[in-house]
């Protein structure tokens, strides 16, 4: 039943004129695979979660970035992966314990750029037709979506969820944005398809080490797939060449692939 509902929704939405202008979901429909930079960086030696890295990636032809969000003590959203500031900025302590007046003065390591506010990243993404994969972490999901909506960018984002509670929170919001749900077994597919009235906006996040059967079943049910090549696949590709990426993709057939080396991955796809 879930599969039938999903396929009917696909057909209805496919015949809506201009329904997905600048839409990430439509981009998934028409492109074989979308490369997404991990933490918005071209490579691990480029400062992560920065406007600088996004600008360089854009210049190199990468138009989708995974970024991490955190919320300040006074409710302002920033880009930061860790709970503390030490690793990637010249500041210290927990971001959640600092207000925006403090955070706006903290520079990223190796750059003149200050810790980016999410709203400034949205401005850049809107102006440059960039798509964003958002790891909201512990920030307010409603606040994130409200800010994205204020920029008219709901169809340019994907929300990552890594547990049922967060997924259900996202599914309860008015859906004009992609929701990535973690799929670890076949039963997860039916579960999430039955929990939404808008299955067109679901995408399955499958671990890179999951069984080929799970990837195949997800494809058969019509759900697009997002996975990542971080760690061993990325490192093997650096050592053994782009054929590693080609084999990885052939086996899993993802619609979106997150990587620490987006330029190398693009070279593999163009080879």
Short mmCIF file of the C-alpha atoms (twelve columns), coordinates in Angstrom:
data_MODEL
# 
_entry.id   MODEL 
# 
loop_
_atom_site.group_PDB 
_atom_site.id 
_atom_site.type_symbol 
_atom_site.label_atom_id 
_atom_site.label_alt_id 
_atom_site.label_comp_id 
_atom_site.label_asym_id 
_atom_site.label_seq_id 
_atom_site.Cartn_x 
_atom_site.Cartn_y 
_atom_site.Cartn_z 
_atom_site.pdbx_PDB_model_num 
ATOM 1   C CA . UNK A 1   0.000  0.000  0.000   1 
ATOM 2   C CA . UNK A 2   2.796  2.429  0.905   1 
ATOM 3   C CA . UNK A 3   4.475  1.834  -2.434  1 
ATOM 4   C CA . UNK A 4   1.213  2.436  -4.320  1 
ATOM 5   C CA . UNK A 5   0.567  5.729  -2.511  1 
ATOM 6   C CA . UNK A 6   4.131  6.843  -3.192  1 
ATOM 7   C CA . UNK A 7   3.985  6.102  -6.928  1 
ATOM 8   C CA . UNK A 8   0.614  7.845  -7.327  1 
ATOM 9   C CA . UNK A 9   2.053  10.932 -5.596  1 
ATOM 10  C CA . UNK A 10  4.997  10.886 -7.994  1 
ATOM 11  C CA . UNK A 11  2.662  10.860 -11.001 1 
ATOM 12  C CA . UNK A 12  0.495  13.696 -9.695  1 
ATOM 13  C CA . UNK A 13  3.463  15.905 -8.888  1 
ATOM 14  C CA . UNK A 14  5.195  15.133 -12.176 1 
ATOM 15  C CA . UNK A 15  2.330  16.739 -14.107 1 
ATOM 16  C CA . UNK A 16  2.238  19.964 -12.106 1 
ATOM 17  C CA . UNK A 17  3.625  22.699 -14.412 1 
ATOM 18  C CA . UNK A 18  6.752  24.426 -13.118 1 
ATOM 19  C CA . UNK A 19  6.183  22.863 -9.686  1 
ATOM 20  C CA . UNK A 20  9.857  22.546 -8.894  1 
ATOM 21  C CA . UNK A 21  11.697 25.497 -10.376 1 
ATOM 22  C CA . UNK A 22  15.063 25.539 -8.577  1 
ATOM 23  C CA . UNK A 23  13.900 22.498 -6.608  1 
ATOM 24  C CA . UNK A 24  16.336 20.011 -5.117  1 
ATOM 25  C CA . UNK A 25  13.748 17.265 -5.497  1 
ATOM 26  C CA . UNK A 26  13.359 18.026 -9.203  1 
ATOM 27  C CA . UNK A 27  17.134 18.116 -9.574  1 
ATOM 28  C CA . UNK A 28  17.226 14.584 -8.172  1 
ATOM 29  C CA . UNK A 29  14.650 13.524 -10.768 1 
ATOM 30  C CA . UNK A 30  16.618 14.837 -13.734 1 
ATOM 31  C CA . UNK A 31  20.255 14.268 -12.749 1 
ATOM 32  C CA . UNK A 32  21.912 10.878 -12.469 1 
ATOM 33  C CA . UNK A 33  23.759 11.803 -9.283  1 
ATOM 34  C CA . UNK A 34  24.348 14.943 -7.224  1 
ATOM 35  C CA . UNK A 35  27.701 15.515 -5.536  1 
ATOM 36  C CA . UNK A 36  27.466 17.043 -2.068  1 
ATOM 37  C CA . UNK A 37  30.503 18.405 -0.248  1 
ATOM 38  C CA . UNK A 38  30.872 17.272 3.375   1 
ATOM 39  C CA . UNK A 39  30.812 20.287 5.720   1 
ATOM 40  C CA . UNK A 40  30.860 22.488 2.601   1 
ATOM 41  C CA . UNK A 41  34.592 21.908 1.989   1 
ATOM 42  C CA . UNK A 42  36.391 20.925 -1.215  1 
ATOM 43  C CA . UNK A 43  38.831 18.843 0.828   1 
ATOM 44  C CA . UNK A 44  39.678 18.319 4.517   1 
ATOM 45  C CA . UNK A 45  42.426 20.962 4.373   1 
ATOM 46  C CA . UNK A 46  39.892 23.688 3.498   1 
ATOM 47  C CA . UNK A 47  38.190 25.345 6.502   1 
ATOM 48  C CA . UNK A 48  34.855 23.587 6.982   1 
ATOM 49  C CA . UNK A 49  31.424 25.168 7.405   1 
ATOM 50  C CA . UNK A 50  32.616 28.478 5.997   1 
ATOM 51  C CA . UNK A 51  31.424 30.860 3.307   1 
ATOM 52  C CA . UNK A 52  34.980 30.799 1.980   1 
ATOM 53  C CA . UNK A 53  34.771 27.070 1.326   1 
ATOM 54  C CA . UNK A 54  31.350 27.429 -0.300  1 
ATOM 55  C CA . UNK A 55  32.618 30.154 -2.607  1 
ATOM 56  C CA . UNK A 56  35.557 27.995 -3.702  1 
ATOM 57  C CA . UNK A 57  33.333 24.962 -4.177  1 
ATOM 58  C CA . UNK A 58  30.866 26.990 -6.234  1 
ATOM 59  C CA . UNK A 59  33.700 28.223 -8.445  1 
ATOM 60  C CA . UNK A 60  34.719 24.595 -8.970  1 
ATOM 61  C CA . UNK A 61  31.201 23.606 -10.009 1 
ATOM 62  C CA . UNK A 62  29.924 22.019 -6.783  1 
ATOM 63  C CA . UNK A 63  26.438 23.309 -5.982  1 
ATOM 64  C CA . UNK A 64  25.328 21.228 -2.992  1 
ATOM 65  C CA . UNK A 65  26.825 21.358 0.491   1 
ATOM 66  C CA . UNK A 66  26.215 19.542 3.742   1 
ATOM 67  C CA . UNK A 67  26.463 21.949 6.669   1 
ATOM 68  C CA . UNK A 68  26.070 21.700 10.443  1 
ATOM 69  C CA . UNK A 69  23.910 24.032 12.514  1 
ATOM 70  C CA . UNK A 70  24.102 25.122 16.137  1 
ATOM 71  C CA . UNK A 71  22.021 27.592 18.146  1 
ATOM 72  C CA . UNK A 72  23.462 30.319 20.363  1 
ATOM 73  C CA . UNK A 73  22.291 31.178 23.860  1 
ATOM 74  C CA . UNK A 74  20.116 33.954 22.437  1 
ATOM 75  C CA . UNK A 75  18.663 31.802 19.667  1 
ATOM 76  C CA . UNK A 76  20.797 32.708 16.643  1 
ATOM 77  C CA . UNK A 77  21.750 29.898 14.246  1 
ATOM 78  C CA . UNK A 78  25.406 29.426 13.252  1 
ATOM 79  C CA . UNK A 79  27.452 26.931 11.267  1 
ATOM 80  C CA . UNK A 80  29.494 24.661 13.541  1 
ATOM 81  C CA . UNK A 81  29.999 20.908 13.648  1 
ATOM 82  C CA . UNK A 82  31.388 20.426 17.149  1 
ATOM 83  C CA . UNK A 83  29.661 21.411 20.367  1 
ATOM 84  C CA . UNK A 84  32.717 23.467 21.293  1 
ATOM 85  C CA . UNK A 85  34.535 26.175 19.354  1 
ATOM 86  C CA . UNK A 86  38.177 25.152 19.811  1 
ATOM 87  C CA . UNK A 87  38.820 22.888 16.803  1 
ATOM 88  C CA . UNK A 88  37.661 25.158 13.987  1 
ATOM 89  C CA . UNK A 89  37.623 28.680 15.437  1 
ATOM 90  C CA . UNK A 90  39.803 31.005 17.499  1 
ATOM 91  C CA . UNK A 91  37.205 30.890 20.261  1 
ATOM 92  C CA . UNK A 92  36.669 28.424 23.086  1 
ATOM 93  C CA . UNK A 93  33.841 26.898 25.056  1 
ATOM 94  C CA . UNK A 94  30.372 25.726 24.118  1 
ATOM 95  C CA . UNK A 95  28.596 27.671 21.394  1 
ATOM 96  C CA . UNK A 96  25.238 27.150 23.109  1 
ATOM 97  C CA . UNK A 97  26.531 29.011 26.184  1 
ATOM 98  C CA . UNK A 98  27.500 32.157 24.245  1 
ATOM 99  C CA . UNK A 99  25.347 34.932 22.848  1 
ATOM 100 C CA . UNK A 100 25.498 36.251 19.309  1 
ATOM 101 C CA . UNK A 101 27.435 39.412 20.263  1 
ATOM 102 C CA . UNK A 102 30.327 37.193 21.372  1 
ATOM 103 C CA . UNK A 103 30.056 34.706 18.527  1 
ATOM 104 C CA . UNK A 104 29.962 37.338 15.783  1 
ATOM 105 C CA . UNK A 105 33.494 38.408 16.788  1 
ATOM 106 C CA . UNK A 106 35.034 34.915 16.668  1 
ATOM 107 C CA . UNK A 107 37.120 34.144 13.582  1 
ATOM 108 C CA . UNK A 108 37.476 30.787 11.898  1 
ATOM 109 C CA . UNK A 109 40.966 29.309 12.074  1 
ATOM 110 C CA . UNK A 110 43.071 30.224 9.067   1 
ATOM 111 C CA . UNK A 111 40.577 32.791 7.779   1 
ATOM 112 C CA . UNK A 112 39.562 36.392 8.312   1 
ATOM 113 C CA . UNK A 113 35.977 35.166 8.161   1 
ATOM 114 C CA . UNK A 114 33.973 35.135 11.376  1 
ATOM 115 C CA . UNK A 115 31.781 32.254 12.467  1 
ATOM 116 C CA . UNK A 116 29.036 32.233 9.812   1 
ATOM 117 C CA . UNK A 117 25.465 32.944 10.727  1 
ATOM 118 C CA . UNK A 118 23.046 30.581 9.003   1 
ATOM 119 C CA . UNK A 119 21.079 33.527 7.627   1 
ATOM 120 C CA . UNK A 120 24.177 34.775 5.792   1 
ATOM 121 C CA . UNK A 121 24.723 31.326 4.309   1 
ATOM 122 C CA . UNK A 122 21.115 31.293 3.120   1 
ATOM 123 C CA . UNK A 123 21.670 34.668 1.443   1 
ATOM 124 C CA . UNK A 124 24.706 33.271 -0.377  1 
ATOM 125 C CA . UNK A 125 22.908 30.057 -1.323  1 
ATOM 126 C CA . UNK A 126 19.902 31.919 -2.689  1 
ATOM 127 C CA . UNK A 127 22.019 34.289 -4.763  1 
ATOM 128 C CA . UNK A 128 24.164 31.462 -6.160  1 
ATOM 129 C CA . UNK A 129 21.532 28.724 -6.607  1 
ATOM 130 C CA . UNK A 130 23.179 26.495 -4.021  1 
ATOM 131 C CA . UNK A 131 21.442 23.499 -2.462  1 
ATOM 132 C CA . UNK A 132 21.945 22.731 1.223   1 
ATOM 133 C CA . UNK A 133 21.863 19.512 3.225   1 
ATOM 134 C CA . UNK A 134 21.212 20.592 6.810   1 
ATOM 135 C CA . UNK A 135 22.432 18.652 9.830   1 
ATOM 136 C CA . UNK A 136 20.352 20.477 12.425  1 
ATOM 137 C CA . UNK A 137 21.809 18.526 15.365  1 
ATOM 138 C CA . UNK A 138 20.369 19.967 18.614  1 
ATOM 139 C CA . UNK A 139 19.123 23.255 17.163  1 
ATOM 140 C CA . UNK A 140 15.413 23.995 16.886  1 
ATOM 141 C CA . UNK A 141 14.097 22.377 13.720  1 
ATOM 142 C CA . UNK A 142 11.102 24.721 13.616  1 
ATOM 143 C CA . UNK A 143 13.423 27.724 13.862  1 
ATOM 144 C CA . UNK A 144 15.608 26.373 11.055  1 
ATOM 145 C CA . UNK A 145 12.649 25.759 8.750   1 
ATOM 146 C CA . UNK A 146 11.102 29.131 9.592   1 
ATOM 147 C CA . UNK A 147 14.313 30.922 8.629   1 
ATOM 148 C CA . UNK A 148 14.683 28.925 5.420   1 
ATOM 149 C CA . UNK A 149 11.058 29.674 4.548   1 
ATOM 150 C CA . UNK A 150 11.612 33.401 5.100   1 
ATOM 151 C CA . UNK A 151 14.189 33.247 2.290   1 
ATOM 152 C CA . UNK A 152 11.799 31.311 0.032   1 
ATOM 153 C CA . UNK A 153 14.241 28.409 -0.060  1 
ATOM 154 C CA . UNK A 154 12.358 25.392 1.270   1 
ATOM 155 C CA . UNK A 155 12.803 23.543 -2.014  1 
ATOM 156 C CA . UNK A 156 16.564 24.149 -1.985  1 
ATOM 157 C CA . UNK A 157 17.233 22.202 1.210   1 
ATOM 158 C CA . UNK A 158 17.333 18.697 2.621   1 
ATOM 159 C CA . UNK A 159 16.922 18.069 6.349   1 
ATOM 160 C CA . UNK A 160 18.990 15.210 7.765   1 
ATOM 161 C CA . UNK A 161 17.368 13.089 10.468  1 
ATOM 162 C CA . UNK A 162 19.173 10.220 12.157  1 
ATOM 163 C CA . UNK A 163 16.509 8.888  14.508  1 
ATOM 164 C CA . UNK A 164 12.771 8.277  14.465  1 
ATOM 165 C CA . UNK A 165 11.956 11.111 16.868  1 
ATOM 166 C CA . UNK A 166 13.674 13.772 14.756  1 
ATOM 167 C CA . UNK A 167 12.247 12.298 11.558  1 
ATOM 168 C CA . UNK A 168 8.701  12.453 12.904  1 
ATOM 169 C CA . UNK A 169 9.259  16.040 14.042  1 
ATOM 170 C CA . UNK A 170 10.267 16.947 10.491  1 
ATOM 171 C CA . UNK A 171 7.413  14.993 8.919   1 
ATOM 172 C CA . UNK A 172 4.873  16.877 11.036  1 
ATOM 173 C CA . UNK A 173 5.929  20.200 9.504   1 
ATOM 174 C CA . UNK A 174 4.315  21.453 6.265   1 
ATOM 175 C CA . UNK A 175 6.401  19.626 3.674   1 
ATOM 176 C CA . UNK A 176 7.932  21.519 0.804   1 
ATOM 177 C CA . UNK A 177 11.429 20.341 1.639   1 
ATOM 178 C CA . UNK A 178 13.286 17.057 1.379   1 
ATOM 179 C CA . UNK A 179 13.549 14.950 4.520   1 
ATOM 180 C CA . UNK A 180 16.308 12.380 4.767   1 
ATOM 181 C CA . UNK A 181 15.275 9.435  6.949   1 
ATOM 182 C CA . UNK A 182 17.770 6.856  8.171   1 
ATOM 183 C CA . UNK A 183 17.013 3.449  6.659   1 
ATOM 184 C CA . UNK A 184 18.816 0.506  8.254   1 
ATOM 185 C CA . UNK A 185 16.374 -2.276 7.307   1 
ATOM 186 C CA . UNK A 186 13.589 -2.877 4.798   1 
ATOM 187 C CA . UNK A 187 10.878 -2.335 7.419   1 
ATOM 188 C CA . UNK A 188 12.021 1.288  7.771   1 
ATOM 189 C CA . UNK A 189 10.910 1.965  4.206   1 
ATOM 190 C CA . UNK A 190 7.273  1.001  4.796   1 
ATOM 191 C CA . UNK A 191 7.285  2.721  8.179   1 
ATOM 192 C CA . UNK A 192 8.267  6.135  6.863   1 
ATOM 193 C CA . UNK A 193 6.210  5.902  3.672   1 
ATOM 194 C CA . UNK A 194 3.133  5.282  5.807   1 
ATOM 195 C CA . UNK A 195 3.932  8.228  8.090   1 
ATOM 196 C CA . UNK A 196 3.781  10.952 5.467   1 
ATOM 197 C CA . UNK A 197 1.205  12.438 3.123   1 
ATOM 198 C CA . UNK A 198 4.030  13.734 0.919   1 
ATOM 199 C CA . UNK A 199 6.250  10.724 0.101   1 
ATOM 200 C CA . UNK A 200 7.703  12.630 -2.842  1 
ATOM 201 C CA . UNK A 201 9.766  14.606 -0.336  1 
ATOM 202 C CA . UNK A 202 11.302 11.554 1.355   1 
ATOM 203 C CA . UNK A 203 14.846 10.415 0.649   1 
ATOM 204 C CA . UNK A 204 16.471 7.388  2.273   1 
ATOM 205 C CA . UNK A 205 19.838 7.802  3.979   1 
ATOM 206 C CA . UNK A 206 21.568 4.426  3.807   1 
ATOM 207 C CA . UNK A 207 24.916 3.674  5.432   1 
ATOM 208 C CA . UNK A 208 27.710 3.093  2.930   1 
ATOM 209 C CA . UNK A 209 28.297 -0.369 4.459   1 
ATOM 210 C CA . UNK A 210 24.660 -1.513 4.262   1 
ATOM 211 C CA . UNK A 211 23.809 -4.620 2.255   1 
ATOM 212 C CA . UNK A 212 23.334 -4.333 -1.523  1 
ATOM 213 C CA . UNK A 213 19.886 -5.853 -0.960  1 
ATOM 214 C CA . UNK A 214 18.775 -2.836 1.082   1 
ATOM 215 C CA . UNK A 215 19.961 -0.453 -1.615  1 
ATOM 216 C CA . UNK A 216 18.187 -2.496 -4.285  1 
ATOM 217 C CA . UNK A 217 14.922 -2.706 -2.314  1 
ATOM 218 C CA . UNK A 218 14.938 1.058  -1.735  1 
ATOM 219 C CA . UNK A 219 15.435 1.706  -5.442  1 
ATOM 220 C CA . UNK A 220 12.629 -0.725 -6.312  1 
ATOM 221 C CA . UNK A 221 10.248 1.153  -4.003  1 
ATOM 222 C CA . UNK A 222 10.971 4.380  -5.839  1 
ATOM 223 C CA . UNK A 223 12.736 6.237  -3.040  1 
ATOM 224 C CA . UNK A 224 15.854 8.232  -3.926  1 
ATOM 225 C CA . UNK A 225 18.958 7.391  -1.900  1 
ATOM 226 C CA . UNK A 226 21.560 9.525  -0.166  1 
ATOM 227 C CA . UNK A 227 24.746 7.975  1.169   1 
ATOM 228 C CA . UNK A 228 28.327 9.044  1.798   1 
ATOM 229 C CA . UNK A 229 31.813 8.063  0.690   1 
ATOM 230 C CA . UNK A 230 33.617 9.529  3.683   1 
ATOM 231 C CA . UNK A 231 36.357 7.483  5.271   1 
ATOM 232 C CA . UNK A 232 37.489 4.333  3.479   1 
ATOM 233 C CA . UNK A 233 35.908 4.951  0.031   1 
ATOM 234 C CA . UNK A 234 37.303 8.488  -0.189  1 
ATOM 235 C CA . UNK A 235 40.744 7.361  0.975   1 
ATOM 236 C CA . UNK A 236 40.769 4.350  -1.367  1 
ATOM 237 C CA . UNK A 237 39.877 6.629  -4.272  1 
ATOM 238 C CA . UNK A 238 42.764 8.951  -3.435  1 
ATOM 239 C CA . UNK A 239 45.128 5.989  -3.418  1 
ATOM 240 C CA . UNK A 240 43.760 3.799  -6.211  1 
ATOM 241 C CA . UNK A 241 42.083 6.288  -8.520  1 
ATOM 242 C CA . UNK A 242 38.606 7.371  -9.512  1 
ATOM 243 C CA . UNK A 243 37.529 3.829  -10.451 1 
ATOM 244 C CA . UNK A 244 36.853 3.324  -6.728  1 
ATOM 245 C CA . UNK A 245 34.117 5.956  -6.887  1 
ATOM 246 C CA . UNK A 246 32.698 4.459  -10.072 1 
ATOM 247 C CA . UNK A 247 32.428 1.012  -8.488  1 
ATOM 248 C CA . UNK A 248 30.944 2.488  -5.297  1 
ATOM 249 C CA . UNK A 249 28.221 4.269  -7.267  1 
ATOM 250 C CA . UNK A 250 27.456 1.326  -9.562  1 
ATOM 251 C CA . UNK A 251 26.782 -0.890 -6.546  1 
ATOM 252 C CA . UNK A 252 24.612 1.573  -4.584  1 
ATOM 253 C CA . UNK A 253 23.055 3.873  -7.208  1 
ATOM 254 C CA . UNK A 254 22.613 6.899  -4.919  1 
ATOM 255 C CA . UNK A 255 20.876 10.066 -6.027  1 
ATOM 256 C CA . UNK A 256 23.035 12.167 -3.680  1 
ATOM 257 C CA . UNK A 257 26.566 11.266 -2.605  1 
ATOM 258 C CA . UNK A 258 28.349 13.139 0.191   1 
ATOM 259 C CA . UNK A 259 32.141 13.226 0.047   1 
ATOM 260 C CA . UNK A 260 35.186 14.895 1.556   1 
ATOM 261 C CA . UNK A 261 36.639 15.188 -1.971  1 
ATOM 262 C CA . UNK A 262 33.892 16.522 -4.275  1 
ATOM 263 C CA . UNK A 263 36.292 17.567 -7.041  1 
ATOM 264 C CA . UNK A 264 37.837 14.084 -7.253  1 
ATOM 265 C CA . UNK A 265 34.381 12.540 -7.261  1 
ATOM 266 C CA . UNK A 266 33.266 14.802 -10.077 1 
ATOM 267 C CA . UNK A 267 36.336 13.749 -12.067 1 
ATOM 268 C CA . UNK A 268 35.300 10.120 -11.599 1 
ATOM 269 C CA . UNK A 269 31.841 10.835 -12.961 1 
ATOM 270 C CA . UNK A 270 33.223 12.726 -15.945 1 
ATOM 271 C CA . UNK A 271 35.777 10.026 -16.791 1 
# 
